[in-house]
Amino acid sequence: MTSLKVHKTSWFKNSACLLSSGKTRHVMHYLLLLLLGLSIVGCGVYSFTGASIPAGAKTITIVYFVNNAQYVEPTLSQSLTDALRDRFLSQTDLDFINEGGDLQLEGSITDYSTRPVAIQGNETAALNRLSITVKVRYTNTLDPTKDFDTPFTRFEDFSSGQDLSVVKDQLISNINEALVEDIFNKAVVNW
């Protein structure tokens, strides 16, 4: 019984000496940094925003989104295009160029409409819904398998007692934010 106790004690002392030695500590730090580096890099360039930019991609082109909807909201094209550019420039290391980027986004607003929702018993709408649909073409010149041509739709509901002209700026801002998130995620967040 005593020899077992001595053996356990000497093993712990030897382990503590090994771990506290400068060489072992240096190797452990090196391995930890190596594992951390490998997990962050993966197949492309990873940022802490969740974007996984393809290796070699340095530039992005985001073309002005024209408004082809039946009803044209005058500021929508500019605000959506600016929001997309802001997101890509703030959450990636890509440089913006006017044409020929390694990654390219272009598209158009195809729908801007309101419709009643939540019909009540007296056949009046309790809510109205503002919907915006954007058709987006994404081109990855470095990996064409990542290209897509997809419509994105988002909406916001508002009380039927509110006038659209009073609430539309906030609704459009919320919808743009959701559309930009969807487009950004589809283009460069590979979850």
C-alpha positions in Angstrom: 0.0 0.0 0.0 2.8 2.4 0.9 4.7 1.7 -2.4 1.7 2.4 -4.4 1.3 5.8 -2.7 5.0 6.6 -3.3 4.6 5.6 -6.9 1.6 7.9 -7.4 3.3 10.7 -5.7 6.5 10.4 -7.8 4.5 10.2 -11.1 2.7 13.5 -10.2 6.0 15.1 -9.3 7.6 14.0 -12.6 4.5 15.2 -14.6 4.6 18.5 -12.9 8.3 18.9 -13.7 7.8 17.9 -17.3 4.9 20.4 -17.7 6.7 23.2 -16.0 9.9 22.8 -18.1 10.5 25.5 -20.6 10.8 23.1 -23.6 7.5 21.4 -23.0 5.7 24.6 -22.4 7.2 26.0 -25.7 6.1 22.9 -27.6 2.6 23.1 -26.1 2.2 26.8 -27.1 3.4 26.0 -30.6 0.9 23.1 -31.0 -1.9 25.2 -29.7 -1.1 28.1 -32.1 -0.8 25.6 -35.0 -4.2 24.1 -34.2 -5.8 27.5 -33.9 -4.3 28.6 -37.2 -5.5 25.5 -39.0 -9.0 25.8 -37.6 -9.4 29.4 -38.7 -7.9 29.1 -42.2 -9.7 26.0 -43.4 -10.3 26.1 -47.1 -10.5 29.8 -47.6 -9.9 33.0 -45.7 -12.1 33.2 -42.6 -13.1 36.3 -40.8 -14.7 36.5 -37.4 -17.9 37.8 -39.0 -18.5 34.4 -40.4 -17.5 35.2 -44.0 -15.5 32.6 -45.8 -13.8 34.4 -48.7 -12.3 32.1 -51.3 -8.5 31.9 -51.3 -7.1 34.4 -53.8 -10.2 36.7 -53.8 -9.1 40.3 -53.3 -11.8 42.4 -55.0 -15.5 42.6 -55.2 -17.8 44.4 -57.7 -21.3 45.3 -56.6 -23.3 46.8 -59.5 -26.1 49.3 -58.9 -29.4 47.4 -58.4 -31.9 48.9 -60.7 -35.6 49.0 -59.8 -37.7 47.0 -62.3 -40.7 46.7 -59.9 -44.1 47.8 -61.1 -44.1 50.4 -58.3 -40.8 52.2 -58.0 -39.7 53.6 -54.7 -37.2 56.3 -55.6 -34.6 55.7 -52.9 -34.8 51.9 -52.8 -32.1 51.1 -55.4 -29.5 53.4 -53.9 -30.2 52.3 -50.3 -30.0 48.6 -51.2 -26.9 48.9 -53.2 -25.2 51.0 -50.6 -26.2 48.6 -47.8 -24.7 45.7 -49.8 -21.5 47.5 -50.4 -21.2 48.6 -46.8 -21.7 45.0 -45.6 -19.1 43.5 -47.8 -16.5 46.2 -47.2 -17.0 46.2 -43.4 -17.1 42.5 -42.9 -14.5 41.3 -45.4 -11.1 42.3 -46.5 -12.2 42.7 -50.1 -11.5 45.9 -52.0 -14.3 47.4 -54.0 -13.8 48.0 -57.7 -16.3 49.2 -60.3 -16.0 46.2 -62.6 -14.2 42.9 -63.0 -14.0 41.9 -59.3 -13.0 38.4 -58.2 -16.5 38.3 -56.7 -19.4 40.1 -58.5 -22.9 40.9 -57.4 -25.5 42.4 -59.7 -29.3 42.3 -59.8 -32.5 44.2 -59.8 -35.5 44.9 -57.6 -38.3 43.0 -59.2 -41.1 43.6 -56.7 -42.1 46.3 -54.3 -45.7 45.9 -53.1 -48.2 46.1 -50.3 -51.0 43.7 -49.6 -53.4 43.1 -46.8 -52.8 40.3 -44.3 -54.5 39.1 -41.2 -58.1 39.6 -42.4 -60.5 40.2 -39.5 -64.1 38.9 -39.2 -65.5 42.1 -40.7 -63.4 41.5 -43.8 -60.9 44.3 -43.1 -57.2 43.8 -42.8 -55.7 44.2 -39.3 -52.2 44.3 -41.0 -50.7 45.2 -44.3 -47.5 43.7 -45.6 -44.7 45.6 -47.5 -42.7 43.1 -49.6 -39.5 43.6 -51.6 -38.1 41.0 -53.9 -34.6 41.3 -55.4 -33.1 39.0 -58.1 -29.4 38.6 -57.5 -26.7 37.2 -59.7 -23.5 36.3 -57.9 -20.4 35.4 -59.8 -17.3 33.9 -58.2 -14.6 34.1 -60.9 -12.3 31.9 -58.8 -14.8 29.1 -58.2 -17.8 29.1 -60.6 -19.4 26.3 -58.7 -20.4 28.9 -56.1 -22.2 31.1 -58.6 -26.0 31.6 -58.2 -28.9 33.5 -59.7 -31.5 33.7 -57.0 -34.5 35.8 -56.0 -34.6 37.0 -52.3 -37.8 38.2 -50.7 -38.3 39.9 -47.4 -41.3 41.7 -45.9 -42.5 43.7 -42.9 -46.0 43.9 -41.6 -47.5 47.1 -40.3 -50.9 48.1 -38.8 -53.6 48.9 -41.3 -54.3 52.0 -39.3 -50.9 53.4 -40.2 -50.2 55.3 -43.4 -47.5 53.6 -45.6 -45.9 57.0 -46.4 -45.3 57.5 -42.6 -43.8 54.1 -41.9 -42.2 53.1 -45.2 -38.7 54.5 -44.5 -38.3 52.3 -41.3 -39.9 49.3 -43.1 -37.6 49.6 -46.1 -34.6 49.9 -43.7 -35.6 46.7 -41.9 -36.3 44.9 -45.1 -33.0 46.0 -46.7 -31.1 44.8 -43.6 -32.7 41.4 -43.9 -32.1 41.2 -47.7 -28.5 42.2 -47.3 -28.0 39.6 -44.6 -29.5 36.9 -46.8 -27.5 37.8 -49.9 -24.2 38.1 -47.8 -24.8 34.7 -46.2 -25.6 33.0 -49.5 -22.5 34.5 -51.2 -19.8 34.2 -48.6 -21.0 32.4 -45.4 -20.7 28.7 -46.0 -22.4 27.2 -43.0 
